[in-house]
């Protein structure tokens, strides 16, 4: 996810993954309307 695709960064939360050096996850929001706007702007 990236802001240039219309997504909005919401938060960073603690998380557990198989690889212990990863301890956080990013939470992003991407609405259908924002995605469609990005998708049609690039074509």
C-alpha positions in Angstrom: 0.0 0.0 0.0 1.2 3.5 -0.8 -0.3 6.9 -0.4 0.2 7.5 -4.2 -2.3 4.8 -4.9 -4.9 6.6 -2.8 -4.3 4.6 0.5 -4.2 6.4 3.8 -1.8 5.3 6.6 -3.8 4.7 9.8 -1.5 3.3 12.5 1.4 1.0 13.4 0.4 -1.9 15.8 2.5 -4.6 17.5 2.3 -8.0 15.8 3.9 -11.4 15.7 5.4 -12.9 12.6 7.4 -16.0 11.8 10.5 -13.9 11.5 11.0 -12.4 15.1 12.8 -9.3 13.8 9.4 -8.1 12.5 7.4 -6.8 15.5 5.0 -4.3 14.0 2.4 -4.1 11.3 1.2 -1.0 9.4 -2.5 -0.4 9.1 -3.7 1.2 5.8 -7.1 2.2 4.5 -8.0 2.1 0.9 -11.6 2.9 -0.1 -13.1 1.7 -3.3 -13.7 5.3 -4.5 -10.0 6.2 -3.8 -8.8 3.1 -5.6 -11.0 3.8 -8.6 -9.8 7.4 -8.8 -6.2 6.2 -8.8 -6.9 3.4 -11.3 -8.6 5.7 -13.8 -6.1 8.5 -13.4 -3.2 6.3 -14.5 -4.9 5.2 -17.7 
